[in-house]
Amino acid sequence: MTLHSKILPEANRREVLASVSAAGLTLAFTVAPKANAQTAGVGALNAFVRVAPDGMVTIMAKNPEVGQGIKTMLPMLIAEELDVPWEKVRVEQADNDPKAFGRQFAGGSMATPLHWDELRRVGAVARAMLIQAAATAWNCGPADCATDSGNVIHKPSGKKRTYGSLALACANITPPDPKSLTLKDAKAYRIIGKATPQYDVAKIVTGAPLFGIDVQRPGMLYATYAKAGVFGAKVASADLEAAKTVKGVRKAFVVEGDPNGLFPAGQLGQGLLPGVAVVADTWWAAKKGRDKLKVKWADHPTSSQSTKGFAEQAAQLHAGKPQKNARNDGDVDAALKGAAKTVEAAYAYPFISHATLEPQNCTAEFKDGKLEIWAPTQNPEPGRQLTARTLGIKPEDITIHMIRGGGGFGRRLANDYMVEAAWIARETGAPVKLLWTREDDMAHDQYRPGGFHFLKGGVDAQGNLIALQDHFVTYQVGQGVAPSAGMAANEYPAGFVPNVRYDTSMIPIGIPTGPLRAPGSNALAFVFQSFIDEMAHAAGQDPLAFQLKLLGDKDVVGNPPSRYGAGRMRAVLTAVGEMSGWADRGKLPKGEGLGVAHYYSHQGYFAEVAHVAVATDGAVKVKKVWVACDVGSTIINPHGAINQVQGSVLDGLSAALHQSITIENGAVKERNFTDYRLLRMSESCPVEVKFLKTDFPPTGLGEPALPPAIPALANAIFAASGKRVRSLPITKDMLKA
Amino acid sequence: MAYTLNVNGKALSADVDGDTPLLWTLRDTLGIVGPKYGCGVSACGACTVHIDGQPMRSCSIPTGAVGAAKVTTIEAMAADPVGKKVQQAWMDLDVAQCGYCQPGQIMSATALLAKTPKPTDAQIDAAMSGNICRCATYVRIRAAIKRASGQKEA
């Protein structure tokens, strides 16, 4: 059973997908009964479903869980079509096993579109097999049978058989072609669409061991791993003996690392970089030992790089001719010349870190040539390949257990912690749990790349946006654009403005970059949606009306794969205007304002309005955010869906108000949550969410609510204070009256 | 040296250096892993425990300084009348996303409600702003505190 997903061409998401799915966008898994799984009277209907004699159904959660709720949501799809009550479902986290489960990853908000049809069919196949088993027992045709809540019913007589009594008989039944089965009508859903708490909710609130950091193995030791602040710098010297004097320290050793570890081919994030490992009886002893190492790092060319230097290079590149043209529609120069009004603006945003609250960690055990790994990873199979290649062992000799991650946001698409743990465990000859310090975690990320945009726009006398020009200065690694630092040639509003020119220049860097929640979009939405707001004000128009007009009157603009549902966007924009009382914004007190923005990413259409107050000292208080969105026909689990949208919006505010990674002498300056701040309760605000249901297949919610939150905030700040935010993060100084 | 700690009503012995933060004694020596490591510098609240009923950051308390104080962790909250209510509200509203910070959030919320049974929004802000939720589930954390305290949720 395979699936070919319709993917939209967002450059950075493609990158995520290419890395997780080398074989293309295909999910392939088996629906045949699992051989030799008929143990203890439990019938395995396929890789995903087992039924016990008492009727308890075990459903495998195929994808890694990092807080997106997938361990609950994907099994809900199977349970619905299998027709079992959710109370009788036991969810079990699958190991990394692409042969059984297809690709297993958490990225690109892809789980919903990739599995919506397929996993319902997995449930339907299992149900059809149970019906067949009952029909055989009753000597009737399957058409005489129905199901209800874990039972097969013989319609003519009303006789019942429980699934538990039929499961073993399914071993001899050939599963039907999944595509041949008719799925339930949405009106008959009992599980899909019902707000369902996370399967592990009781464990979460009682502090039960759940996370990578909680993994325990018999005889396990603990490790820290010290790496250079300058990415990829080698160890010149280290006082290993001093580390070994600490009570509880067992080993201290230098790891040469993989020469290609900084930018390993075909991988997101880093591989095995040089460093010093300290292994001890407890993690605190390992950390104390590490603090005594006095490591000296070898010189490295990246040490000449800095945030300040990048800004200087960007200004120089802007002053010269752009290196590359990505799009040129109409005649931008002529249109700007003839425009009634023009605006020129430079936008910039910083590198930011994922800062998952659970620092990177991994537990590994190397025994008899085989490696067993317990990893909070979003992307296990590439981790297995990376680890196999780096350690020189076969991928099939590596087993990966996917452990719940304390936040992902794209950080755990990389597997640097995995290959480090594997290496250290093999060197140590005992099970080892590697845990990074917070400072390690902040200094060794694949960061959301910063960027610079030099924009010009023009409106005509009727207030139509007629010209837009962007010179995007971004970053380069090797011959290409740095990971997640690209921009698609169809970036909105291209295709909606008659004269558009998108140019690009690049600055070479040695700082690792990569996808962070809504990669690309999380920065580009700020730039383009803020600049469109600037153009609306330049034209003297209501920003929301200006945005609606710019979207035009067609329902769909562009052809696959870059179709843009302009009608869907107009609908959410109109809805968010109504929700937020946009028309009455003139009644707000002085110093308060509403800002609107919209953005399409990850196949979701999102429009958001922020309400802010800006004090005369420049302090910003976000009072509320409204979200109207269209992610298709069905919200599979409203609990998780609303939580993702609210969290994404506040995550966007957190980035906009606080976050910036500074590079000095080639290394990250920020160390901890004291100088890299995250949004706190007192800065949080209500987030009202409305899902507009449409006839399109449902799509994902892990990311698309984030991008428009930032420009909605920036545009609200302008409405409240008259100060235009053109660089992030937003500081008090920028907004002082 | 060996320290005897009063943790969740039990006397537990841990042979650690006195400078070992309580968090690591709990996690690595005593196997009590509900308190989480997030920052090591009292900046995130993931390691919050109660010391004689006060919410404290266990990452920054040396084991040698605990003495006879009563240490209570998330593992004991089900047996605490206020803690139990808070946990139930967290489950009812499905507060968590990744869940990593939530033991610390629940410890801070329980300490708040033990002292202030009907907290205002400002009191919630003051008591909870030491606990970072990277997934930013703050809307639901606030609602769950209101629910546990019998107040209107929004």
Interface residues (C-beta under 8 A of the other chain):
Chain A: V66 G67 Q68 G69 A195 P197 Q198 D200 V201 A202 I204 V205 T206 G207 A208 P209 L210 F211 I213 D214 Q216 Y222 K247 T282 W283 W284 A355 T356 L357 E358 P359 R404 G405 G406 G407 G408 F409 L435 T437 R438 H639 G640 N643 Q644 Q646 G647 L650 D651 S654 N672 F673 T674 L678 L679 R680 M681 S682 S684 P686 V687
Chain B: V16 D17 T20 P21 W24 R27 D28 T29 G31 V33 G34 P35 K36 Y37 G38 C39 G40 V41 A43 C44 A46 T73 I74 E75 M77 A78 Q87 W90 M91 D94 A96 Q97 C98 G99 Y100 C101 Q102 P103 I106 I124 D125 A126 M128 S129 G130 N131 I132 C133 R134 C135 A136 T137 Y138 V139 R140 I141 R142 A154
